[in-house]
């Protein structure tokens, strides 16, 4: 059976190009994510991933651990915790 690919989009509250580069590069480096694009104007992250390798909730947690709020998590809850394996 082939791996199912999912597409998702949600708000990530970064503010600049540095944030965009950090978010996109760190997400692409994670197992299970094969595309990530964040738009600075709309604050919308669009990504493609394999849900059998990483969950949507884990993706939100990873972003929060980088210091950026998402629709589900505040960054302050995750700062200093190593979620990026």
VOGU-3710 file (C-alpha; in Angstrom, 3 decimals, decimal comma):
1> xxxxxxxxxx> 0,000/0,000/0,000  1,354/3,428/-0,973  1,943/6,114/1,624  -0,881/8,636/1,728  0,160/12,233/1,289  -1,804/15,003/2,968  -1,892/18,723/2,307  -2,584/21,137/5,125  -2,639/24,864/5,711  -2,837/26,916/8,874
11> xxxxxxxxxx> -1,777/30,222/10,387  1,748/30,677/11,727  2,440/34,024/13,354  5,978/34,884/12,264  6,802/38,384/11,056  9,657/38,427/8,563  11,851/36,653/6,004  14,125/35,307/8,728  11,122/33,613/10,320  9,977/32,266/6,982
21> xxxxxxxxxx> 13,385/30,776/6,220  13,631/29,233/9,671  10,143/27,700/9,548  10,446/26,345/6,026  13,960/24,910/6,415  13,281/23,255/9,776  10,010/21,705/8,616  11,517/20,354/5,392  14,257/18,714/7,481  11,696/16,688/9,455
31> xxxxxxxxxx> 10,810/13,146/8,450  7,428/13,049/6,804  7,284/16,630/5,507  8,175/17,061/1,864  7,029/20,593/1,126  6,479/23,710/3,264  5,715/27,261/2,153  4,868/30,161/4,473  3,440/33,416/3,135  4,607/36,508/5,009
41> xxxxxxxxxx> 1,531/38,601/4,157  -1,249/36,116/4,900  0,726/34,265/7,630  -0,484/31,046/5,996  1,679/27,921/6,020  0,909/25,394/3,303  2,585/22,032/3,583  2,509/18,506/2,241  3,270/15,607/4,532  2,880/11,918/5,255
51> xxxxxxxxxx> 0,538/11,546/8,252  1,868/8,067/9,008  5,243/9,709/9,752  4,217/12,965/11,456  0,878/14,282/12,690  -0,609/17,721/12,215  -0,396/18,239/15,970  3,316/17,376/15,953  3,870/19,889/13,155  2,211/22,628/15,242
61> xxxxxxxxxx> 4,407/21,656/18,199  7,547/21,767/16,059  6,716/25,286/14,879  5,980/26,451/18,426  9,343/25,029/19,537  10,977/27,334/16,963  9,420/30,328/18,719  6,324/30,961/16,583  2,681/30,763/17,576  0,280/28,664/15,513
71> xxxxxxxxxx> -3,482/28,288/15,590  -3,102/25,502/18,169  -0,032/26,319/20,265  1,686/29,318/21,791  5,446/29,331/21,356  6,023/30,163/25,033  4,734/26,695/25,958  7,523/25,018/23,973  10,543/27,317/24,134  13,604/25,471/25,376
81> xxxxx> 12,203/22,006/24,674  13,902/19,932/22,007  11,172/18,787/19,651  13,357/18,857/16,565  14,918/15,435/16,478
//
